[in-house]
Amino acid sequence: RIWNYTPQELANTAWSYARLHFFHAPLFAAISSEANARIIELDPQSMANIAWAWASLCLQDEPLLDAIAEASQAKIAVLNAQDLSNSAWSFARLAVS
């Protein structure tokens, strides 16, 4: 049913589980797959929150993080300071270059 989630619901679910330090592999795999497939639909805050969730749980997911980085660059004009700083922290924590 995760394919029915809005971009915000995908991000909120990932953020909530990460905030609780709870990793459920099938759920995060589904979120990753769905977010990656719908990356152009994600707003900057959703992308930042997903990146934050992955970084908080120290999850390496190169395809997802590459997609978030590319989509963020395309939306750089509408990123606010919070989204930018959360994304930067996330990529730095995971040592993504």
Phi, psi and chi 1 to 4 in degrees:
 res  aa     phi    psi   chi1   chi2   chi3   chi4
   1 ARG       -   -6.1  -62.6 -173.5  -22.9  164.4
   2 ILE   -64.7  -23.1 -157.2  152.5      -      -
   3 TRP   -65.6  -16.1   57.0   87.9      -      -
   4 ASN   -86.6   -9.0  -69.6  -33.5      -      -
   5 TYR   -69.2  145.0  -80.4   28.7      -      -
   6 THR   -76.1  164.0   65.9      -      -      -
   7 PRO   -54.6  -40.5  -30.7   38.6      -      -
   8 GLN   -64.9  -38.7 -176.8  176.9   -5.3      -
   9 GLU   -66.5  -37.1  -70.1  168.0  -22.6      -
  10 LEU   -60.2  -49.5  -72.6  171.3      -      -
  11 ALA   -64.8  -43.4      -      -      -      -
  12 ASN   -64.1  -37.8  -72.4   -7.6      -      -
  13 THR   -65.4  -47.7  -58.8      -      -      -
  14 ALA   -60.8  -46.3      -      -      -      -
  15 TRP   -60.8  -44.0 -178.6   89.3      -      -
  16 SER   -63.4  -46.1  -61.9      -      -      -
  17 TYR   -64.3  -42.2  -85.4   74.2      -      -
  18 ALA   -65.7  -38.5      -      -      -      -
  19 ARG   -60.8  -32.5 -177.6   70.6  177.3   93.4
  20 LEU   -87.8    1.5  -65.0  171.1      -      -
  21 HIS    57.0   40.5  -55.3  -73.7      -      -
  22 PHE  -117.4  120.2 -175.4   80.7      -      -
  23 PHE  -110.1  124.2  173.7   66.5      -      -
  24 HIS  -122.2  103.8 -175.1  -95.8      -      -
  25 ALA   -53.4  -48.5      -      -      -      -
  26 PRO   -63.0  -37.1  -23.2   33.0      -      -
  27 LEU   -65.5  -47.8  175.0   63.6      -      -
  28 PHE   -67.6  -32.8  -84.2   81.8      -      -
  29 ALA   -64.8  -40.7      -      -      -      -
  30 ALA   -67.5  -41.9      -      -      -      -
  31 ILE   -63.2  -44.5  -68.5  170.7      -      -
  32 SER   -58.8  -49.0  174.2      -      -      -
  33 SER   -61.5  -46.0  177.0      -      -      -
  34 GLU   -68.9  -42.8 -165.3   63.4   22.0      -
  35 ALA   -64.7  -41.6      -      -      -      -
  36 ASN   -64.5  -41.6 -155.0   -7.1      -      -
  37 ALA   -68.2  -27.2      -      -      -      -
  38 ARG  -116.1   27.2  -62.9  170.6   49.3 -161.4
  39 ILE   -55.5  -35.3 -163.7   72.8      -      -
  40 ILE   -70.2  -18.0   61.1  169.2      -      -
  41 GLU   -83.3  -18.6  -63.2  175.7   36.7      -
  42 LEU   -75.4  133.0  -88.0   64.8      -      -
  43 ASP   -82.0  167.3   64.7   -7.7      -      -
  44 PRO   -56.1  -39.4  -29.4   37.9      -      -
  45 GLN   -65.8  -41.1 -177.7  177.8    1.1      -
  46 SER   -63.2  -42.9  -65.4      -      -      -
  47 MET   -63.0  -43.6  -70.4 -172.2  -69.0      -
  48 ALA   -63.3  -41.2      -      -      -      -
  49 ASN   -68.3  -37.5  -73.3  -11.1      -      -
  50 ILE   -66.6  -45.1  -69.9  171.0      -      -
  51 ALA   -60.3  -41.6      -      -      -      -
  52 TRP   -61.6  -42.8 -179.3   90.2      -      -
  53 ALA   -61.3  -45.8      -      -      -      -
  54 TRP   -63.4  -42.9 -101.3 -114.6      -      -
  55 ALA   -67.1  -39.8      -      -      -      -
  56 SER   -62.0  -33.2  -67.5      -      -      -
  57 LEU   -96.4    5.2  -66.4  171.7      -      -
  58 CYS    55.0   45.7  -62.9      -      -      -
  59 LEU   -95.5  121.4  -57.8  176.6      -      -
  60 GLN   -89.9  119.6  -65.3  -69.4  -21.1      -
  61 ASP  -144.6   79.7 -173.8  -20.0      -      -
  62 GLU   -57.0  -44.9 -168.0  170.6  -28.9      -
  63 PRO   -60.5  -43.0  -24.6   34.0      -      -
  64 LEU   -66.8  -47.0  176.1   61.8      -      -
  65 LEU   -66.5  -35.6  -64.3  171.5      -      -
  66 ASP   -63.8  -41.9  -75.1  -11.5      -      -
  67 ALA   -63.7  -41.6      -      -      -      -
  68 ILE   -64.8  -42.7  -70.9  172.2      -      -
  69 ALA   -62.2  -45.3      -      -      -      -
  70 GLU   -65.6  -44.9 -172.8  174.3  -32.9      -
  71 ALA   -66.6  -35.6      -      -      -      -
  72 SER   -65.1  -40.1  -66.0      -      -      -
  73 GLN   -62.0  -38.5  -71.3  175.2    0.0      -
  74 ALA   -68.9  -24.2      -      -      -      -
  75 LYS  -110.0   19.2  -62.2  178.0 -178.3 -173.7
  76 ILE   -56.1  -31.9 -165.3   77.3      -      -
  77 ALA   -67.2  -21.9      -      -      -      -
  78 VAL  -109.7    3.9  -64.7      -      -      -
  79 LEU   -72.8  132.9  -97.6   71.2      -      -
  80 ASN   -92.8  175.6   64.4   33.5      -      -
  81 ALA   -61.0  -38.7      -      -      -      -
  82 GLN   -66.0  -45.6 -173.6   71.3   51.0      -
  83 ASP   -62.7  -42.8  -60.6  -26.0      -      -
  84 LEU   -65.0  -44.7 -171.9   56.5      -      -
  85 SER   -69.9  -38.2   64.1      -      -      -
  86 ASN   -65.0  -41.1  -74.2  -10.1      -      -
  87 SER   -65.7  -44.5  -64.2      -      -      -
  88 ALA   -61.0  -44.4      -      -      -      -
  89 TRP   -60.0  -44.6  176.3   85.3      -      -
  90 SER   -61.7  -47.0  -58.7      -      -      -
  91 PHE   -69.3  -34.8  -78.9   81.1      -      -
  92 ALA   -67.2  -42.7      -      -      -      -
  93 ARG   -61.0  -36.4  177.2  171.0  172.8  115.6
  94 LEU   -90.9    2.2  -67.4  171.1      -      -
  95 ALA    55.1   43.4      -      -      -      -
  96 VAL   -86.7  131.9  175.0      -      -      -
  97 SER  -110.0      -   56.7      -      -      -
